[in-house]
Amino acid sequence: MSLAADAPPPGSPWWVYVAGFLVTVLVAYVAARSPVWVEKAKGRLGGGKPADPAPALEKATAGEAILREWRNATQADLDEAEQEIARLRKRMGKLEAELYRRGWDGRVP
């Protein structure tokens, strides 16, 4: 029995693994960058004419108008609800006064 190292087992040399890794990295890079390259080729990115800001401004103005209208409607509903609460509190005060006048001691049955 010999203590010397036997020949390495048959298999792929180290450079095959390195080449496989590099091909994998290259494929991942191409897959990640291809949408950008396609858009550049179509002229949508970079060299194309700048977008017209007017439609964006009109959309923002329309959105602000909708929000303003909603805020005003909500504020009107809130004011109406607060008036109703004040009216109901006043009515409760009158009813409690009537109950105290009739001898109610404040306990709930």
Backbone bond lengths (Angstrom), bond angles and torsions (degrees), N, CA, C in turn:
res aa  C-N    CA-C-N  psi(-1)  N-CA   C-N-CA  omega(-1)  CA-C   N-CA-C  phi
1 M - - - 1.432 - - 1.518 108.18 -
2 S 1.328 115.68 129.67 1.456 121.32 -175.51 1.516 110.11 -104.51
3 L 1.329 115.55 139.52 1.459 120.35 176.84 1.516 112.13 -88.02
4 A 1.279 118.60 -5.27 1.462 121.11 179.00 1.523 109.39 -68.52
5 A 1.299 114.11 149.77 1.459 119.46 -178.56 1.519 110.26 -68.28
6 D 1.280 113.70 135.77 1.453 118.41 176.56 1.525 108.96 -74.88
7 A 1.275 116.17 169.12 1.462 121.02 177.77 1.530 108.76 -64.59
8 P 1.322 116.80 144.49 1.466 118.20 -179.45 1.519 110.88 -60.23
9 P 1.308 116.25 147.11 1.454 118.21 -179.08 1.524 110.49 -63.65
10 P 1.303 115.44 150.72 1.466 117.06 -179.33 1.527 110.48 -65.41
11 G 1.296 117.47 140.96 1.455 122.83 179.93 1.511 109.36 178.15
12 S 1.286 115.64 -173.17 1.457 120.03 -178.04 1.523 110.38 -77.92
13 P 1.306 117.06 143.89 1.459 119.56 175.58 1.536 110.56 -70.18
14 W 1.297 117.29 163.79 1.460 122.83 -174.74 1.520 112.54 -60.40
15 W 1.324 117.41 -34.74 1.464 119.63 -175.74 1.528 112.36 -67.45
16 V 1.337 118.24 -21.37 1.466 120.87 176.86 1.526 109.47 -67.53
17 Y 1.330 116.99 -39.95 1.470 120.40 178.29 1.522 111.19 -67.04
18 V 1.323 116.97 -40.75 1.469 120.97 178.37 1.526 109.95 -63.64
19 A 1.311 117.34 -44.16 1.464 120.80 179.73 1.532 110.44 -63.71
20 G 1.317 117.28 -40.47 1.468 120.04 177.45 1.518 111.99 -63.30
21 F 1.322 115.93 -40.18 1.466 120.10 177.56 1.527 110.66 -63.87
22 L 1.324 117.34 -45.09 1.463 120.20 -179.35 1.528 111.73 -64.14
23 V 1.308 117.90 -38.17 1.472 120.98 177.14 1.523 109.68 -64.87
24 T 1.327 117.08 -40.80 1.471 120.65 178.69 1.520 110.68 -62.44
25 V 1.326 117.95 -44.35 1.474 121.51 178.64 1.523 110.32 -63.17
26 L 1.319 117.61 -42.21 1.460 121.15 179.82 1.528 111.18 -63.26
27 V 1.315 117.97 -44.00 1.466 121.69 178.78 1.525 110.47 -62.97
28 A 1.326 117.91 -42.24 1.462 120.83 179.04 1.528 110.93 -64.13
29 Y 1.330 117.34 -40.14 1.465 121.22 178.95 1.526 110.81 -64.54
30 V 1.307 117.17 -46.33 1.473 120.82 179.79 1.526 109.92 -63.04
31 A 1.325 117.69 -40.43 1.469 120.32 179.79 1.516 111.04 -66.03
32 A 1.315 117.76 -35.08 1.461 120.41 -179.17 1.522 111.95 -76.12
33 R 1.325 117.90 -35.48 1.460 120.88 -174.91 1.523 114.33 -92.90
34 S 1.314 119.24 -12.95 1.461 119.79 -173.85 1.525 113.60 -62.48
35 P 1.349 121.60 -37.95 1.470 118.00 177.13 1.524 112.74 -60.95
36 V 1.324 117.16 -37.87 1.467 120.37 178.15 1.512 110.03 -66.03
37 W 1.325 117.53 -42.62 1.453 120.56 179.51 1.522 111.21 -63.99
38 V 1.312 117.56 -38.37 1.466 120.84 179.20 1.522 109.79 -65.23
39 E 1.330 117.26 -44.33 1.466 120.09 179.73 1.523 110.96 -64.53
40 K 1.324 117.61 -39.06 1.464 119.94 177.04 1.524 110.57 -64.90
41 A 1.315 116.55 -39.29 1.461 119.73 178.99 1.522 111.14 -64.77
42 K 1.322 116.61 -34.36 1.456 119.83 178.68 1.527 111.78 -79.17
43 G 1.319 117.42 -9.72 1.460 121.16 178.22 1.505 114.19 84.52
44 R 1.314 117.90 14.89 1.462 120.15 -178.58 1.520 112.18 -84.00
45 L 1.308 116.65 -23.38 1.461 120.53 179.07 1.520 108.64 -112.57
46 G 1.298 115.32 149.11 1.461 119.37 173.06 1.514 112.92 76.13
47 G 1.317 117.09 -101.56 1.446 122.66 -169.46 1.509 116.78 -71.45
48 G 1.297 119.37 -3.13 1.462 121.04 -179.69 1.519 111.62 -71.29
49 K 1.315 116.98 167.54 1.460 119.49 179.59 1.539 108.96 -70.91
50 P 1.331 117.57 150.38 1.467 120.04 -179.42 1.523 111.24 -67.45
51 A 1.306 114.97 149.57 1.463 120.30 -179.34 1.526 109.91 -68.87
52 D 1.313 115.60 147.40 1.456 121.14 178.91 1.523 109.28 -77.81
53 P 1.332 118.13 120.87 1.467 119.83 -176.73 1.529 113.21 -75.67
54 A 1.322 118.24 -12.81 1.460 120.29 -176.25 1.529 113.11 -60.63
55 P 1.335 120.56 -47.03 1.471 118.45 179.35 1.531 112.27 -61.57
56 A 1.321 117.01 -37.85 1.466 119.66 178.66 1.527 110.18 -64.53
57 L 1.324 116.71 -39.96 1.462 120.70 179.32 1.528 110.71 -66.72
58 E 1.328 117.00 -39.78 1.466 120.40 178.09 1.522 110.69 -64.77
59 K 1.336 116.72 -40.15 1.460 119.81 178.19 1.520 110.84 -64.18
60 A 1.332 116.26 -41.47 1.465 119.65 179.70 1.523 110.44 -65.29
61 T 1.324 117.57 -41.45 1.456 120.97 179.26 1.527 110.73 -64.33
62 A 1.326 116.40 -42.50 1.465 119.97 178.17 1.520 110.29 -63.98
63 G 1.325 116.79 -40.88 1.465 120.34 177.62 1.513 112.00 -63.31
64 E 1.337 116.65 -41.10 1.469 120.24 177.75 1.527 110.59 -63.92
65 A 1.321 117.49 -39.13 1.465 120.52 179.05 1.526 110.86 -64.31
66 I 1.319 116.61 -40.86 1.468 120.21 178.17 1.524 109.89 -63.97
67 L 1.331 116.56 -44.00 1.473 119.82 179.16 1.523 111.53 -64.43
68 R 1.332 117.23 -39.59 1.466 120.88 178.58 1.529 110.62 -63.47
69 E 1.333 115.84 -43.28 1.466 120.59 178.88 1.537 110.37 -62.82
70 W 1.334 116.09 -44.26 1.464 120.04 178.91 1.525 110.99 -63.07
71 R 1.346 117.14 -41.76 1.463 120.72 179.24 1.520 110.98 -62.98
72 N 1.318 117.31 -42.54 1.468 120.46 179.78 1.526 111.05 -64.77
73 A 1.336 116.57 -42.19 1.467 119.89 178.93 1.523 110.58 -65.20
74 T 1.317 116.93 -41.14 1.461 120.82 179.42 1.524 110.64 -65.88
75 Q 1.329 117.04 -40.73 1.462 120.43 178.85 1.526 110.70 -64.78
76 A 1.328 117.49 -38.93 1.462 120.49 177.62 1.532 110.47 -64.09
77 D 1.335 116.66 -42.02 1.470 119.96 176.98 1.522 111.11 -63.12
78 L 1.329 117.03 -40.58 1.460 120.94 179.30 1.528 110.89 -64.49
79 D 1.326 116.52 -43.88 1.466 119.78 178.52 1.525 111.01 -61.18
80 E 1.315 115.49 -43.21 1.469 119.80 179.27 1.530 110.67 -63.10
81 A 1.326 116.96 -41.97 1.466 120.52 179.34 1.534 110.81 -65.16
82 E 1.333 117.14 -40.10 1.470 119.90 178.59 1.531 110.98 -64.71
83 Q 1.327 117.57 -38.47 1.465 120.37 176.59 1.515 110.62 -64.48
84 E 1.330 116.89 -40.55 1.462 120.67 178.57 1.529 110.53 -64.61
85 I 1.337 117.13 -40.59 1.464 120.42 178.19 1.525 110.18 -63.13
86 A 1.338 117.34 -43.48 1.465 120.57 178.67 1.528 110.76 -61.90
87 R 1.338 116.93 -41.62 1.460 120.82 178.78 1.527 110.83 -63.42
88 L 1.338 116.65 -43.79 1.467 120.21 -179.79 1.534 111.53 -66.87
89 R 1.338 117.51 -37.58 1.469 119.58 177.52 1.526 110.99 -64.58
90 K 1.320 115.07 -39.81 1.472 118.76 178.13 1.534 110.00 -63.42
91 R 1.339 116.31 -42.06 1.462 120.50 179.01 1.522 110.93 -64.54
92 M 1.358 116.48 -41.52 1.474 119.49 177.47 1.525 111.06 -61.78
93 G 1.333 116.35 -38.94 1.465 119.63 177.79 1.521 111.58 -62.19
94 K 1.331 115.92 -42.20 1.469 119.51 178.83 1.528 110.95 -64.91
95 L 1.353 116.55 -42.09 1.464 119.83 179.90 1.528 111.39 -66.07
96 E 1.332 117.76 -40.23 1.466 119.95 176.95 1.523 110.78 -64.66
97 A 1.329 116.48 -39.78 1.468 119.43 178.15 1.528 109.85 -61.61
98 E 1.314 116.26 -40.98 1.467 119.99 178.31 1.524 110.60 -63.89
99 L 1.353 116.51 -41.96 1.461 120.02 178.44 1.533 110.86 -63.83
100 Y 1.319 118.67 -43.13 1.469 120.97 178.06 1.526 110.52 -63.75
101 R 1.318 115.73 -37.80 1.470 119.45 178.24 1.521 110.48 -62.46
102 R 1.358 115.80 -32.60 1.479 119.78 -178.97 1.536 111.84 -86.49
103 G 1.322 118.10 0.11 1.450 120.15 175.38 1.515 115.48 105.14
104 W 1.303 118.66 13.23 1.465 120.96 179.07 1.513 108.93 -71.35
105 D 1.348 116.95 135.50 1.456 119.76 -177.69 1.533 113.57 -97.36
106 G 1.310 119.17 7.13 1.461 122.94 174.69 1.510 114.68 94.84
107 R 1.343 116.71 -3.57 1.459 118.81 178.89 1.513 109.60 -85.17
108 V 1.332 114.50 146.13 1.462 120.56 177.61 1.529 107.66 -96.81
109 P 1.326 118.38 132.82 1.464 119.57 -176.87 1.504 113.08 -65.61
